[in-house]
Amino acid sequence: MNLNATLFAQTIVFFVLAMVTMKWVWPHVIGAIDERRKKIAEGLEAAEAGKRALESSSVQAGDEIAKARNRAADIITQAEKRSVQMIEEAKAAARDEGAREKTAAKAEIEQEAGRAREALRDQLASLVVAGAEKILRREVNAQSHADLLNQLKKEI
């Protein structure tokens, strides 16, 4: 076999195969490559959109957390103010109750003092009658001299 004829035949077969491949196979391969390139580009775009959405969500989450902290601080401040107000109200109520009890106690003391004075007057009147009886050596009738005894009680 002749080396030149074989080489020439292989060259012709190579070019025919290259032409057939370029005509029928190559467009399908290029189409698949282009389709794959589009999918990759879409995936990258989706990844970038997801990244932007994540950043946006992170910023929103940070804002919401800051708002929640501020609201919590406001609630705590209001609770502290309310507790101080409740303490002041309780102190005022206690002062008022103490004043009422003090007034009632003073009134009760005055009544007890009045009763004690009255009892002392009665005892003094009895002692005065007994003393007068001994002095006069006769019995003084307490009922007949009630006006005199009442006058003595008022003077004492």
C-alpha positions as CSV (number, residue, x, y, z in Angstrom):
1,M,0.0,0.0,0.0
2,N,1.0,3.4,-0.9
3,L,1.6,5.8,2.0
4,N,0.6,8.8,-0.1
5,A,-2.8,7.3,-1.1
6,T,-3.6,6.3,2.5
7,L,-2.7,9.7,3.7
8,F,-4.7,11.4,1.0
9,A,-7.7,9.1,1.8
10,Q,-7.5,9.8,5.5
11,T,-7.4,13.5,4.8
12,I,-10.5,13.4,2.6
13,V,-12.3,11.2,5.3
14,F,-11.2,13.7,7.9
15,F,-12.6,16.7,6.0
16,V,-15.9,14.9,5.2
17,L,-16.3,13.9,8.8
18,A,-15.5,17.5,9.9
19,M,-18.1,18.8,7.4
20,V,-20.8,16.4,8.6
21,T,-19.9,17.1,12.2
22,M,-20.1,20.9,11.5
23,K,-23.3,20.6,9.6
24,W,-25.3,18.3,11.9
25,V,-23.6,17.7,15.2
26,W,-22.0,21.0,15.9
27,P,-25.2,23.1,16.0
28,H,-26.7,20.7,18.6
29,V,-23.5,20.9,20.8
30,I,-23.4,24.8,20.4
31,G,-27.1,24.9,21.3
32,A,-26.6,22.8,24.4
33,I,-23.6,24.9,25.4
34,D,-25.6,28.1,24.9
35,E,-28.6,26.7,26.9
36,R,-26.2,25.7,29.7
37,R,-24.6,29.2,29.6
38,K,-28.1,30.8,29.9
39,K,-28.9,28.5,32.9
40,I,-25.7,29.3,34.6
41,A,-26.3,33.1,34.0
42,E,-29.8,32.8,35.4
43,G,-28.5,30.9,38.4
44,L,-25.9,33.6,39.0
45,E,-28.6,36.2,38.7
46,A,-30.8,34.3,41.1
47,A,-27.9,34.0,43.5
48,E,-27.3,37.7,43.4
49,A,-31.0,38.5,43.9
50,G,-31.0,36.1,46.8
51,K,-27.9,37.8,48.3
52,R,-29.6,41.2,47.9
53,A,-32.8,39.9,49.5
54,L,-30.8,38.4,52.3
55,E,-29.0,41.7,52.9
56,S,-32.3,43.6,52.7
57,S,-33.9,41.1,55.2
58,S,-30.9,41.5,57.5
59,V,-31.3,45.2,57.5
60,Q,-35.1,44.9,58.1
61,A,-34.5,42.4,60.9
62,G,-32.0,44.8,62.5
63,D,-34.5,47.6,62.2
64,E,-37.3,45.5,63.8
65,I,-35.0,44.4,66.6
66,A,-34.1,48.0,67.3
67,K,-37.7,49.0,67.3
68,A,-38.5,46.1,69.6
69,R,-35.7,47.2,72.0
70,N,-36.9,50.7,71.9
71,R,-40.5,49.6,72.6
72,A,-39.3,47.4,75.5
73,A,-37.3,50.3,76.9
74,D,-40.4,52.5,76.7
75,I,-42.5,49.8,78.4
76,I,-39.9,49.4,81.2
77,T,-39.8,53.2,81.6
78,Q,-43.6,53.4,81.8
79,A,-43.7,50.5,84.3
80,E,-41.1,52.3,86.5
81,K,-43.1,55.5,86.3
82,R,-46.3,53.6,87.2
83,S,-44.6,51.8,90.1
84,V,-43.4,55.1,91.5
85,Q,-46.9,56.6,91.0
86,M,-48.4,53.6,92.8
87,I,-46.0,53.9,95.7
88,E,-46.8,57.6,96.0
89,E,-50.5,56.8,95.9
90,A,-50.0,54.1,98.6
91,K,-48.1,56.5,100.7
92,A,-50.8,59.2,100.4
93,A,-53.5,56.6,101.2
94,A,-51.5,55.5,104.2
95,R,-51.0,59.1,105.4
96,D,-54.8,59.7,105.0
97,E,-55.6,56.5,106.8
98,G,-53.1,57.4,109.6
99,A,-54.7,60.8,109.9
100,R,-58.2,59.3,110.1
101,E,-57.0,56.8,112.8
102,K,-55.2,59.5,114.7
103,T,-58.4,61.7,114.6
104,A,-60.5,58.7,115.8
105,A,-58.0,57.9,118.5
106,K,-58.0,61.5,119.7
107,A,-61.7,61.5,119.8
108,E,-61.7,58.2,121.8
109,I,-59.1,59.6,124.1
110,E,-61.2,62.7,124.7
111,Q,-64.3,60.6,125.4
112,E,-62.3,58.4,127.8
113,A,-60.9,61.5,129.5
114,G,-64.4,62.9,129.8
115,R,-65.7,59.7,131.3
116,A,-62.7,59.6,133.7
117,R,-63.4,63.3,134.7
118,E,-67.1,62.4,135.2
119,A,-66.1,59.4,137.3
120,L,-63.7,61.5,139.4
121,R,-66.4,64.1,139.9
122,D,-68.8,61.4,141.1
123,Q,-66.2,60.1,143.5
124,L,-65.3,63.6,144.7
125,A,-68.9,64.3,145.2
126,S,-69.3,61.2,147.3
127,L,-66.2,62.1,149.3
128,V,-67.5,65.7,149.8
129,V,-70.8,64.3,151.0
130,A,-69.0,61.9,153.3
131,G,-66.8,64.7,154.6
132,A,-69.7,67.0,155.1
133,E,-71.6,64.2,156.9
134,K,-68.8,63.7,159.3
135,I,-68.5,67.4,159.8
136,L,-72.1,68.0,160.4
137,R,-72.5,64.7,162.2
138,R,-75.6,64.0,160.4
139,E,-76.4,62.4,157.1
140,V,-76.9,64.5,154.1
141,N,-79.5,63.2,151.6
142,A,-77.9,63.0,148.1
143,Q,-81.2,63.1,146.3
144,S,-82.5,66.2,148.1
145,H,-79.3,68.0,147.5
146,A,-78.8,66.9,143.8
147,D,-78.8,70.5,142.7
148,L,-76.0,71.3,145.1
149,L,-74.0,68.2,144.0
150,N,-74.4,69.1,140.3
151,Q,-73.2,72.6,141.0
152,L,-70.1,71.1,142.8
153,K,-69.4,68.8,139.9
154,K,-69.4,71.7,137.5
155,E,-67.1,73.7,139.7
156,I,-64.7,70.9,140.0
